[in-house]
Amino acid sequence: MHIGQTLDKTKLIHYILRMPTISLFYGIKIFMNWDEHNPPHFHVEYAEYSASVLIQDCIVTTGYLPNRQLKLVLAWCEIHKDELMQNWELSRYGQPMNKINPLV
């Protein structure tokens, strides 16, 4: 095994532990970082696209999502704002975050 392979696996494990998935629907992955910077936000991945979304305003601050997926994510954000803020607070103290129901 090469050193590069070991480092890649270590980085991958750190990434997975650092950004737990809190919801998954229609191929859209929603996750949060532990002890993240303000303002409260979450991260989204869909295929090769990624974005960050402010929880309180339900707007994209960075990145890009295709229009259909963007609409789904923003609708999900509106529905689950309270749960997202609860997870935000949990993450600030290194507590396990709760899974949030997907959009169905």
Stockholm file with secondary structure:
# STOCKHOLM 1.0

chainA/1-104         MHIGQTLDKTKLIHYILRMPTISLFYGIKIFMNWDEHNPPHFHVEYAEYSASVLIQDCIVTTGYLPNRQLKLVLAWCEIHKDELMQNWELSRYGQPMNKINPLV
#=GR chainA/1-104 SS CCHHHHHHHHHHHHHHHHSCEEEEETTEEEECCTTCCSSCEEEEEETTEEEEEETTTTEEEEEECCHHHHHHHHHHHHHTHHHHHHHHHHHHTTCCCCCCCCCC
#=GC SS_cons         CCHHHHHHHHHHHHHHHHSCEEEEETTEEEECCTTCCSSCEEEEEETTEEEEEETTTTEEEEEECCHHHHHHHHHHHHHTHHHHHHHHHHHHTTCCCCCCCCCC
//
